[in-house]
Amino acid sequence: MPTHLEALRDSKYCPLWHDQNCRPEAQPALVGNTTCELLIVGGGFTGLWAALQAKERQPDADIILIEKTLIADGASGRNGGFLNASLAHGETNTDHHFPGEAQRLYELGEQNIKELLETLERYNIDARYEKVGETSVATNEGSVASLRESYEREKADGEDVVWFDRDAMRAQVNSPTYLAGLWYRGGHNGIVDPARLCWGLKRVILELGVRIFEHTGLDEVKPLGRDRMRALCDGGVIESDKVLMATNGFYNKIRKVRRAIIPVWDYQIATEPLNEEQLESIGWHKTRHALSNDANMFHYYRITADNRITWGGGGAVRYYYNRGTGADCADIPERFEQLSREFFETFPQLKGVRFTHRWSGIIATSTRFCMVPGITYNGRVAWSVGYTGLGVGATRFGARVGIELLGYQPSDVIKMKFVTKKPMAWVPEPARWIGVRLTQLALIKADANNGKRGLWLKLLDMLNLGFTC
Ligand SMILES: Cc1cc2nc3c(=O)[nH]c(=O)nc-3n(C[C@H](O)[C@H](O)[C@H](O)COP(=O)(O)OP(=O)(O)OC[C@H]3O[C@@H](n4cnc5c(N)ncnc54)[C@H](O)[C@@H]3O)c2cc1C
């Protein structure tokens, strides 16, 4: 059996992060009817951060959080754990969609990460944060040139960046595919254990008096008179003054939210803990970089506290026709086989290592490739969704925007274009599926062609629609 298939043979379908004995007991499901001031729907980072920040701003706020399955069961407990300050997915994207706001968004992103880390400290949440920055590696000559350009630009802007040529990069992390690397060392970017972060936030909001109902899905939300909302849930009805939808890539009852985002599936695998010899063969345990390759269909990979490697992204990422989010999209052998094959191309010296876990999750992608906040029903229902691939840090800010829109100490942030500008809606099917697939194939082709972009991608670049996850 080929190495990459053999390596997956005994893996189990379960996010590595969920498979820990510190997973908290589930809170009981809703039984009967109840009322509250603020109902939060969704127990991922957005919902949890919203509850915490609302409580900090208004300690007597009566808040309920409902979660369809379990806290951290969505993207928040399934991601790579790359903590990044970016709120709007890079300078070019920011300038195009929010002209004049780049500097403010940069500062807000840095402030958000700083406050996030201070919150972990304050409430004693051990999310296994490691301040390792982020490192981009070049695996073809086109990307050596583009990374070098980025290095020169960042350096000129006074950023704390380090350039690695081929040998220097391989001395940091040894892969025969690496031709150069760029380490963004400044700021607070790094890695976390995402499930521990969710579970820590869960503990804190319970301590602050938030009621959590797990295994409680929202079925329908409707106005009740002039000032209240009525949420029909599994197990009962919740009447509230305000509702925050923190459901991200999952089906949303509100049409405006549905039109703003599409669910994109991302797949990951994790190795067993590496032994001394395996660790020495790559040397990564000494530097612990958070890595991704500078490509359109990029892989992101990192080392865990117990020296496993988690590996995701690449060509396995998929949008399924008509917003597929069902279980049939989750555990698809070909996706994991592709990931495994690409892993061994990067680290052939790890031949023989086994993958213990494989899993998948849903990224919500908006046409502006960053979060989409909004409000409806006369200011009673808000949302923050669509973080695309950068939500570990940005969700805290999305939650802040969501609760400010609902009146919890609003600031001038909610007057920014970033919040008020309506996103372009995704086109209907079948054009949506065809467009996403065409783009993905064009991106794969560009990666194989030294990064050279074809006509379709050039057209999308002109419209600032050049990537999908
Ligand atoms: C595989 C993968 C890797 C990623 N890697 C990274 C990374 O390394 N760094 C990074 O910054 N970002 C990453 N992301 C993105 C990041 O994880 C997300 O942007 C972020 O977790 C979104 O948080 P959320 O709370 O908005 O959504 P989610 O975590 O998806 O939470 C939404 C919750 O709502 C619940 N829900 C849905 N419908 C209902 C309903 N009707 N009633 C009640 N509850 C409902 C769901 O069950 C779910 O728990 C990754 C995403 C994936 C999938």
The ligand as an SDF file (V2000), in Angstrom:
LIG
                    3D

 53 58  0  0  0  0  0  0  0  0999 V2000
  -10.6950   23.3890    9.0030 C   0  0  0  0  0  0  0  0  0  0  0  0
  -10.6400   24.8600    9.3500 C   0  0  0  0  0  0  0  0  0  0  0  0
   -9.4130   25.4610    9.6000 C   0  0  0  0  0  0  0  0  0  0  0  0
   -9.3490   26.8080    9.9400 C   0  0  0  0  0  0  0  0  0  0  0  0
   -8.1510   27.3270   10.3130 N   0  0  0  0  0  0  0  0  0  0  0  0
   -8.0940   28.6010   10.7820 C   0  0  0  0  0  0  0  0  0  0  0  0
   -6.8930   29.1000   11.3400 C   0  0  0  0  0  0  0  0  0  0  0  0
   -5.9000   28.3910   11.4970 O   0  0  0  0  0  0  0  0  0  0  0  0
   -6.8750   30.4070   11.7290 N   0  0  0  0  0  0  0  0  0  0  0  0
   -7.9740   31.2270   11.6180 C   0  0  0  0  0  0  0  0  0  0  0  0
   -7.8920   32.4080   11.9770 O   0  0  0  0  0  0  0  0  0  0  0  0
   -9.1620   30.7320   11.1660 N   0  0  0  0  0  0  0  0  0  0  0  0
   -9.2540   29.4510   10.7780 C   0  0  0  0  0  0  0  0  0  0  0  0
  -10.4520   28.9340   10.3730 N   0  0  0  0  0  0  0  0  0  0  0  0
  -11.6560   29.8010   10.4530 C   0  0  0  0  0  0  0  0  0  0  0  0
  -12.1910   29.9120   11.8820 C   0  0  0  0  0  0  0  0  0  0  0  0
  -12.1650   28.6540   12.5030 O   0  0  0  0  0  0  0  0  0  0  0  0
  -13.6310   30.4580   11.8700 C   0  0  0  0  0  0  0  0  0  0  0  0
  -13.6550   31.6860   11.1710 O   0  0  0  0  0  0  0  0  0  0  0  0
  -14.1960   30.7000   13.2420 C   0  0  0  0  0  0  0  0  0  0  0  0
  -14.0410   29.5680   14.0630 O   0  0  0  0  0  0  0  0  0  0  0  0
  -15.6740   31.0550   13.1430 C   0  0  0  0  0  0  0  0  0  0  0  0
  -16.2360   31.0500   14.4400 O   0  0  0  0  0  0  0  0  0  0  0  0
  -17.8000   31.2010   14.5930 P   0  0  0  0  0  0  0  0  0  0  0  0
  -18.1000   31.1490   16.0390 O   0  0  0  0  0  0  0  0  0  0  0  0
  -18.2660   32.4030   13.8670 O   0  0  0  0  0  0  0  0  0  0  0  0
  -18.4040   29.9430   13.8440 O   0  0  0  0  0  0  0  0  0  0  0  0
  -18.4640   28.4060   14.2870 P   0  0  0  0  0  0  0  0  0  0  0  0
  -17.3210   28.0310   15.1160 O   0  0  0  0  0  0  0  0  0  0  0  0
  -18.7200   27.6130   13.0590 O   0  0  0  0  0  0  0  0  0  0  0  0
  -19.7270   28.3740   15.2390 O   0  0  0  0  0  0  0  0  0  0  0  0
  -21.0430   28.4540   14.7570 C   0  0  0  0  0  0  0  0  0  0  0  0
  -21.8740   27.6050   15.7060 C   0  0  0  0  0  0  0  0  0  0  0  0
  -23.2560   27.8260   15.4440 O   0  0  0  0  0  0  0  0  0  0  0  0
  -23.9430   26.6170   15.6720 C   0  0  0  0  0  0  0  0  0  0  0  0
  -25.2260   26.6910   14.9830 N   0  0  0  0  0  0  0  0  0  0  0  0
  -25.4380   26.7230   13.6420 C   0  0  0  0  0  0  0  0  0  0  0  0
  -26.7520   26.8120   13.3770 N   0  0  0  0  0  0  0  0  0  0  0  0
  -27.3810   26.8450   14.5860 C   0  0  0  0  0  0  0  0  0  0  0  0
  -28.7520   26.9090   14.9620 C   0  0  0  0  0  0  0  0  0  0  0  0
  -29.7380   26.9720   14.0580 N   0  0  0  0  0  0  0  0  0  0  0  0
  -29.0530   26.9060   16.2830 N   0  0  0  0  0  0  0  0  0  0  0  0
  -28.0590   26.8500   17.2290 C   0  0  0  0  0  0  0  0  0  0  0  0
  -26.7510   26.7750   16.9100 N   0  0  0  0  0  0  0  0  0  0  0  0
  -26.4090   26.7740   15.6020 C   0  0  0  0  0  0  0  0  0  0  0  0
  -23.0070   25.5710   15.0890 C   0  0  0  0  0  0  0  0  0  0  0  0
  -23.2840   24.2780   15.5850 O   0  0  0  0  0  0  0  0  0  0  0  0
  -21.6440   26.1170   15.5150 C   0  0  0  0  0  0  0  0  0  0  0  0
  -21.1990   25.5540   16.7310 O   0  0  0  0  0  0  0  0  0  0  0  0
  -10.5500   27.5940   10.0000 C   0  0  0  0  0  0  0  0  0  0  0  0
  -11.7780   26.9970    9.7350 C   0  0  0  0  0  0  0  0  0  0  0  0
  -11.8280   25.6390    9.4220 C   0  0  0  0  0  0  0  0  0  0  0  0
  -13.1640   25.0080    9.1610 C   0  0  0  0  0  0  0  0  0  0  0  0
  1  2  1  0
  2  3  1  0
  2 52  2  0
  3  4  2  0
  4  5  1  0
  4 50  1  0
  5  6  2  0
  6  7  1  0
  6 13  1  0
  7  8  2  0
  7  9  1  0
  9 10  1  0
 10 11  2  0
 10 12  1  0
 12 13  2  0
 13 14  1  0
 14 15  1  0
 14 50  1  0
 15 16  1  0
 16 17  1  0
 16 18  1  0
 18 19  1  0
 18 20  1  0
 20 21  1  0
 20 22  1  0
 22 23  1  0
 23 24  1  0
 24 25  2  0
 24 26  1  0
 24 27  1  0
 27 28  1  0
 28 29  2  0
 28 30  1  0
 28 31  1  0
 31 32  1  0
 32 33  1  0
 33 34  1  0
 33 48  1  0
 34 35  1  0
 35 36  1  0
 35 46  1  0
 36 37  1  0
 36 45  1  0
 37 38  2  0
 38 39  1  0
 39 40  1  0
 39 45  2  0
 40 41  1  0
 40 42  2  0
 42 43  1  0
 43 44  2  0
 44 45  1  0
 46 47  1  0
 46 48  1  0
 48 49  1  0
 50 51  2  0
 51 52  1  0
 52 53  1  0
M  END
$$$$
